[in-house]
Amino acid sequence: MGTTIKERTLEFIKYKKISVKEFEIRCGLSNGYVANMRKGYSAEKLKDVLLSYPELNREWLLFNDG
C-alpha cells in the first residue's frame, strides 16, 4: 500500500525543514488541519497549498507519481 496524501504532506514539510504549524499558516489552513486530515485536501485547500508552495508537485502529492 502506498503513502497517503497526509504522509506525503508531512514528508514535504520535513523536506522544507519547517513546522507543520508554519505550513498551515502559510497555506491558510486551520490549526491542526494536517494532523486531522483523513482523505486529503478539498479543491480550494489544495489550490491554496499549491499556490503557497509552487515547487510542490501536484501529481506527487495527490497520486505519489512524478
C-alpha angles and dihedrals in degrees: 000000000000130000122279128241088253092053092048090048090053090046090053091048090051091047090052090049092229132125124258087242091055090049092050093048094048091049095045092244123148121258108277094016094129094044091051096043113127111167103007140266129333113240091259094048091047089053090051092049094049092047090050093048109028090172090065109102109232094205092051093047095049103031107015088243128122 
